[in-house]
């Protein structure tokens, strides 16, 4: 049984574009890559990190559990140099699970759908690239509507590459 899963990848340290490409490669080695948004550049969210982030949303199909996928993504973050020192701080790579099918999961270490995605333009803009009509299982609204209603003032622009 395969679940359709949506992830957001992002970082603001190191070779940001190369790190996103490597994260997609490593995720695709253990799961089936379906589609990906453009890569976007955004200001840091949360007033902690210094420097712009690159972000991309991807959709995969996986046969593993949400908890196992979380373990896989954290291993990839570590492999790409992630240091967990500060919430919303600088990082080489952050991989968050936005959706796991239409499941709603609340555990001490995993919340799906991601609890802040509807407040973050840097998540919603690339999400609407690939899944504009997908319905959020809690809010009952499409990703496109969530973006229209988002009050986050951060600018999100397509990254032109090196």
Backbone as CSV, one residue per row, in Angstrom:
resi,resn,N_x,N_y,N_z,CA_x,CA_y,CA_z,C_x,C_y,C_z
1,UNK,0.847,-1.186,0.000,0.000,0.000,0.000,0.887,1.243,0.000
2,UNK,0.655,2.118,-0.953,1.446,3.335,-1.058,0.618,4.534,-0.621
3,UNK,1.255,5.420,0.137,0.635,6.682,0.540,1.237,7.808,-0.269
4,UNK,0.406,8.770,-0.646,0.900,9.980,-1.299,1.264,10.968,-0.206
5,UNK,2.492,11.435,-0.267,3.052,12.271,0.787,3.599,13.550,0.165
6,UNK,3.458,14.654,0.903,3.986,15.931,0.454,5.002,16.416,1.482
7,UNK,6.189,16.761,0.990,7.281,17.229,1.836,7.706,18.618,1.401
8,UNK,8.209,19.394,2.344,8.886,20.642,1.990,10.342,20.513,2.410
9,UNK,11.225,20.937,1.513,12.664,20.902,1.735,13.156,22.339,1.758
10,UNK,14.103,22.635,2.626,14.627,23.989,2.619,15.851,24.152,3.478
11,UNK,16.617,25.188,3.170,17.794,25.516,3.954,18.345,26.866,3.555
12,UNK,19.189,27.412,4.442,19.791,28.715,4.153,21.303,28.735,4.366
13,UNK,21.925,27.583,4.519,23.374,27.503,4.708,23.979,26.562,3.682
14,UNK,25.226,26.846,3.309,25.925,26.004,2.342,25.446,26.279,0.927
15,UNK,25.690,25.344,0.033,25.227,25.447,-1.350,23.762,25.032,-1.355
16,UNK,22.888,25.986,-1.131,21.466,25.721,-0.905,20.820,24.924,-2.034
17,UNK,21.100,25.286,-3.276,20.504,24.590,-4.416,20.993,23.145,-4.493
18,UNK,22.278,22.944,-4.328,22.836,21.591,-4.368,22.279,20.735,-3.227
19,UNK,22.112,21.328,-2.054,21.574,20.583,-0.918,20.132,20.158,-1.160
20,UNK,19.332,21.003,-1.786,17.958,20.604,-2.129,17.988,19.471,-3.137
21,UNK,18.847,19.588,-4.155,18.943,18.514,-5.157,19.381,17.200,-4.523
22,UNK,20.327,17.261,-3.592,20.763,16.037,-2.904,19.647,15.464,-2.039
23,UNK,18.900,16.326,-1.356,17.791,15.839,-0.526,16.769,15.107,-1.392
24,UNK,16.428,15.671,-2.541,15.478,15.006,-3.455,16.043,13.661,-3.891
25,UNK,17.330,13.630,-4.222,17.975,12.379,-4.649,17.885,11.324,-3.548
26,UNK,18.245,11.696,-2.323,18.235,10.726,-1.219,16.820,10.266,-0.876
27,UNK,15.862,11.169,-0.919,14.467,10.788,-0.664,13.998,9.818,-1.743
28,UNK,14.374,10.094,-2.989,13.943,9.269,-4.120,14.582,7.894,-4.126
29,UNK,15.693,7.723,-3.420,16.329,6.406,-3.342,15.493,5.424,-2.534
30,UNK,14.662,5.925,-1.616,13.863,5.044,-0.753,12.366,5.177,-0.983
31,UNK,11.956,6.112,-1.818,10.548,6.375,-2.088,10.397,6.720,-3.564
32,UNK,9.162,6.719,-4.053,8.913,7.042,-5.460,8.618,8.532,-5.600
33,UNK,9.483,9.241,-6.339,9.297,10.665,-6.599,8.162,10.829,-7.605
34,UNK,7.194,11.708,-7.289,6.061,11.960,-8.183,6.216,13.303,-8.885
35,UNK,6.421,14.365,-8.128,6.539,15.688,-8.727,7.195,16.656,-7.756
36,UNK,7.658,17.780,-8.319,8.277,18.801,-7.493,7.940,20.189,-8.004
37,UNK,7.857,21.122,-7.097,7.621,22.521,-7.458,8.905,23.128,-7.986
38,UNK,8.797,24.367,-8.416,9.995,25.166,-8.659,10.689,25.351,-7.313
39,UNK,11.948,25.759,-7.356,12.659,26.123,-6.127,12.434,27.622,-5.923
40,UNK,12.098,27.972,-4.692,11.791,29.366,-4.356,12.786,29.897,-3.336
41,UNK,13.053,31.201,-3.430,13.877,31.872,-2.434,12.973,32.741,-1.575
42,UNK,13.177,32.672,-0.264,12.331,33.402,0.670,13.157,33.956,1.817
43,UNK,12.626,35.008,2.417,13.243,35.530,3.623,13.057,34.499,4.732
44,UNK,13.909,34.564,5.725,13.778,33.683,6.885,12.475,33.995,7.604
45,UNK,11.798,32.949,8.072,10.521,33.075,8.782,10.787,32.869,10.264
46,UNK,10.185,33.657,11.119,10.322,33.460,12.554,11.343,34.350,13.229
47,UNK,12.005,35.225,12.461,12.947,36.205,13.020,14.105,35.599,13.811
48,UNK,14.541,34.403,13.455,15.669,33.770,14.136,16.829,33.571,13.155
49,UNK,16.577,32.919,12.035,17.620,32.613,11.057,18.083,33.887,10.355
50,UNK,19.324,33.852,9.905,19.922,34.965,9.166,20.212,34.495,7.747
51,UNK,19.652,35.151,6.782,19.896,34.774,5.392,18.697,34.096,4.764
52,UNK,18.546,34.309,3.463,17.407,33.763,2.730,17.484,32.249,2.594
53,UNK,16.315,31.640,2.544,16.183,30.200,2.371,15.828,29.882,0.927
54,UNK,16.202,28.692,0.492,15.624,28.088,-0.702,14.685,27.003,-0.220
55,UNK,13.520,26.891,-0.876,12.525,25.882,-0.514,11.948,25.240,-1.760
56,UNK,11.605,23.970,-1.622,10.916,23.240,-2.681,9.944,22.274,-2.027
57,UNK,8.772,22.136,-2.637,7.798,21.139,-2.198,7.839,19.991,-3.195
58,UNK,7.870,18.770,-2.663,7.835,17.591,-3.532,6.726,16.648,-3.077
59,UNK,6.230,15.882,-4.033,5.267,14.828,-3.718,5.938,13.493,-4.011
60,UNK,5.785,12.564,-3.068,6.325,11.218,-3.229,5.228,10.204,-2.936
61,UNK,5.487,8.976,-3.292,4.672,7.845,-2.847,5.586,6.963,-2.020
62,UNK,5.084,6.499,-0.879,5.906,5.680,0.002,5.093,4.532,0.569
63,UNK,5.798,3.469,0.909,5.155,2.322,1.550,5.476,2.272,3.038
64,UNK,6.237,3.239,3.533,6.619,3.231,4.949,5.614,4.035,5.775
65,UNK,5.654,3.830,7.075,4.772,4.540,7.995,5.208,5.997,8.127
66,UNK,4.329,6.852,8.618,4.734,8.244,8.854,5.955,8.342,9.778
67,UNK,5.999,7.536,10.828,7.125,7.577,11.756,8.423,7.148,11.070
68,UNK,8.358,6.116,10.240,9.542,5.657,9.515,10.002,6.721,8.509
69,UNK,9.051,7.386,7.854,9.418,8.450,6.921,10.087,9.598,7.667
70,UNK,9.588,9.933,8.847,10.230,10.967,9.668,11.672,10.580,9.969
71,UNK,11.902,9.318,10.328,13.261,8.842,10.593,14.137,8.979,9.344
72,UNK,13.585,8.611,8.185,14.338,8.736,6.928,14.720,10.185,6.663
73,UNK,13.766,11.099,6.835,14.044,12.505,6.529,15.054,13.090,7.509
74,UNK,14.984,12.695,8.763,15.956,13.196,9.738,17.354,12.652,9.459
75,UNK,17.452,11.409,8.992,18.749,10.863,8.596,19.332,11.653,7.422
76,UNK,18.477,12.026,6.468,18.938,12.810,5.323,19.388,14.192,5.786
77,UNK,18.621,14.832,6.667,19.032,16.128,7.211,20.415,16.030,7.848
78,UNK,20.613,14.991,8.656,21.915,14.799,9.318,23.022,14.593,8.296
79,UNK,22.747,13.770,7.276,23.730,13.485,6.226,24.138,14.771,5.500
80,UNK,23.198,15.723,5.413,23.453,16.982,4.719,23.925,18.087,5.661
81,UNK,24.335,17.703,6.869,24.988,18.648,7.769,24.092,19.411,8.716
82,UNK,22.851,18.978,8.887,21.923,19.689,9.780,22.387,19.590,11.229
83,UNK,22.396,20.729,11.912,22.670,20.797,13.347,21.417,21.350,14.016
84,UNK,20.868,20.612,14.958,19.638,21.032,15.636,19.981,21.816,16.903
85,UNK,20.236,23.112,16.725,20.649,23.922,17.871,19.629,24.981,18.246
86,UNK,18.814,25.416,17.284,17.914,26.527,17.539,16.642,26.361,16.699
87,UNK,15.472,26.466,17.325,14.215,26.378,16.589,14.136,27.544,15.613
88,UNK,13.804,27.234,14.364,13.697,28.198,13.273,15.022,28.893,12.968
89,UNK,16.130,28.296,13.401,17.441,28.883,13.162,18.003,28.489,11.807
90,UNK,19.256,28.896,11.595,19.948,28.575,10.352,20.129,27.067,10.233
91,UNK,20.099,26.574,8.991,20.273,25.139,8.772,20.653,24.858,7.329
92,UNK,21.354,23.753,7.149,21.691,23.330,5.792,20.482,22.682,5.127
93,UNK,19.693,21.923,5.909,18.532,21.249,5.336,17.493,20.988,6.412
94,UNK,16.254,21.270,6.059,15.102,20.955,6.890,14.104,20.272,5.974
95,UNK,13.588,19.125,6.396,12.592,18.395,5.615,11.395,18.172,6.522
96,UNK,10.269,18.742,6.140,9.043,18.587,6.919,8.003,17.839,6.110
97,UNK,7.244,16.993,6.798,6.121,16.291,6.184,4.909,17.214,6.291
98,UNK,4.381,17.635,5.145,3.205,18.501,5.132,1.929,17.683,5.193
99,UNK,1.827,16.697,4.305,0.667,15.817,4.229,1.147,14.374,4.131
100,UNK,0.407,13.469,4.718,0.625,12.035,4.545,-0.739,11.477,4.154
101,UNK,-1.006,11.462,2.830,-2.355,11.159,2.359,-3.306,12.176,2.976
102,UNK,-4.430,11.697,3.486,-5.353,12.605,4.175,-5.371,12.321,5.677
103,UNK,-4.285,11.712,6.160,-4.205,11.369,7.582,-3.996,12.607,8.449
104,UNK,-4.546,12.532,9.653,-4.311,13.527,10.685,-3.598,12.796,11.811
105,UNK,-2.373,13.225,12.104,-1.524,12.542,13.080,-1.052,13.558,14.110
106,UNK,-1.216,13.216,15.365,-0.743,14.064,16.463,-0.017,13.179,17.464
107,UNK,1.308,13.198,17.420,2.114,12.472,18.392,3.120,13.472,18.964
108,UNK,3.846,13.108,20.020,4.818,14.050,20.584,5.887,14.532,19.599
109,UNK,6.231,13.712,18.602,7.296,14.120,17.676,6.844,14.291,16.223
110,UNK,5.535,14.191,15.968,5.070,14.296,14.586,3.640,14.823,14.549
111,UNK,3.462,15.901,13.793,2.134,16.477,13.591,1.900,16.607,12.098
112,UNK,0.864,15.923,11.607,0.500,15.948,10.192,-1.017,16.147,10.111
113,UNK,-1.490,17.078,9.266,-0.738,18.010,8.449,0.121,18.933,9.318
114,UNK,1.156,19.475,8.704,2.056,20.366,9.429,1.249,21.503,10.038
115,UNK,1.451,21.744,11.322,0.585,22.655,12.070,0.725,24.126,11.705
116,UNK,1.794,24.530,11.035,1.982,25.944,10.691,1.955,26.220,9.191
117,UNK,1.706,25.193,8.384,1.809,25.377,6.937,0.873,26.450,6.403
118,UNK,-0.312,26.581,6.963,-1.293,27.548,6.467,-0.899,28.994,6.783
119,UNK,0.088,29.187,7.673,0.572,30.519,8.035,1.854,30.905,7.315
120,UNK,2.357,30.036,6.465,3.674,30.246,5.857,3.574,30.311,4.343
121,UNK,3.787,31.490,3.803,3.741,31.684,2.351,4.819,30.839,1.663
122,UNK,5.995,30.670,2.315,7.078,29.899,1.690,6.723,28.432,1.536
123,UNK,5.720,27.961,2.263,5.212,26.600,2.091,4.104,26.584,1.038
124,UNK,3.188,27.517,1.155,1.992,27.498,0.316,2.257,27.812,-1.155
125,UNK,3.173,28.729,-1.443,3.434,29.076,-2.849,3.933,27.850,-3.620
126,UNK,4.993,27.152,-3.161,5.411,25.961,-3.920,4.391,24.823,-3.852
127,UNK,3.648,24.741,-2.764,2.619,23.709,-2.643,1.549,23.894,-3.716
128,UNK,1.147,25.138,-3.945,0.140,25.433,-4.958,0.673,25.150,-6.363
129,UNK,1.998,25.212,-6.565,2.590,24.836,-7.859,2.164,23.436,-8.275
130,UNK,2.191,22.506,-7.329,1.985,21.102,-7.707,0.651,20.523,-7.247
131,UNK,0.042,21.086,-6.194,-1.206,20.529,-5.677,-2.184,21.635,-5.269
132,UNK,-2.583,22.484,-6.207,-3.433,23.613,-5.848,-4.801,23.203,-5.303
133,UNK,-5.338,22.103,-5.781,-6.700,21.717,-5.412,-6.775,20.670,-4.308
134,UNK,-5.621,20.244,-3.784,-5.629,19.280,-2.685,-6.292,19.936,-1.470
135,UNK,-7.146,19.175,-0.796,-7.908,19.695,0.337,-7.211,19.357,1.652
136,UNK,-7.015,20.372,2.466,-6.433,20.194,3.802,-7.441,19.423,4.650
137,UNK,-7.030,18.291,5.239,-7.992,17.433,5.937,-8.588,18.014,7.224
138,UNK,-7.998,19.051,7.758,-8.561,19.682,8.964,-9.380,20.909,8.594
139,UNK,-8.822,21.776,7.746,-9.495,23.026,7.402,-10.562,22.863,6.328
140,UNK,-10.479,21.761,5.554,-11.468,21.544,4.500,-11.368,22.555,3.370
141,UNK,-10.179,23.137,3.182,-9.948,24.129,2.133,-8.808,23.656,1.250
142,UNK,-8.843,24.095,-0.009,-7.755,23.735,-0.926,-6.501,24.528,-0.571
143,UNK,-5.370,24.008,-1.039,-4.108,24.729,-0.840,-4.171,26.119,-1.464
144,UNK,-4.839,26.236,-2.597,-4.980,27.532,-3.271,-5.728,28.527,-2.371
145,UNK,-6.801,28.087,-1.736,-7.575,28.953,-0.831,-6.735,29.305,0.396
146,UNK,-5.995,28.324,0.933,-5.127,28.614,2.079,-4.104,29.694,1.725
147,UNK,-3.555,29.654,0.508,-2.612,30.684,0.075,-3.310,32.035,-0.048
148,UNK,-4.495,32.053,-0.627,-5.236,33.315,-0.761,-5.525,33.935,0.602
149,UNK,-5.737,33.110,1.614,-6.078,33.592,2.953,-4.855,33.859,3.830
150,UNK,-3.678,33.468,3.379,-2.462,33.596,4.181,-2.077,35.062,4.351
151,UNK,-1.797,35.447,5.585,-1.425,36.835,5.875,0.084,37.031,6.052
152,UNK,0.869,35.986,5.850,2.325,36.071,5.959,2.846,37.075,4.928
153,UNK,3.595,38.104,5.362,4.073,39.116,4.429,5.372,38.756,3.704
154,UNK,6.001,37.620,4.022,7.293,37.266,3.425,7.182,37.109,1.908
155,UNK,8.159,37.676,1.223,8.211,37.564,-0.231,8.748,36.190,-0.617
156,UNK,8.123,35.583,-1.620,8.514,34.264,-2.117,8.688,34.399,-3.622
157,UNK,9.925,34.202,-4.114,10.196,34.377,-5.539,10.886,33.138,-6.097
158,UNK,10.636,32.864,-7.368,11.286,31.733,-8.028,12.784,31.967,-8.036
159,UNK,13.532,30.939,-7.633,14.991,31.000,-7.617,15.492,30.755,-9.027
160,UNK,16.354,31.620,-9.506,16.850,31.545,-10.889,18.071,30.640,-11.034
161,UNK,18.613,30.158,-9.943,19.793,29.293,-10.014,21.068,30.098,-9.922
162,UNK,22.168,29.338,-9.869,23.486,29.955,-9.686,23.911,30.753,-10.877
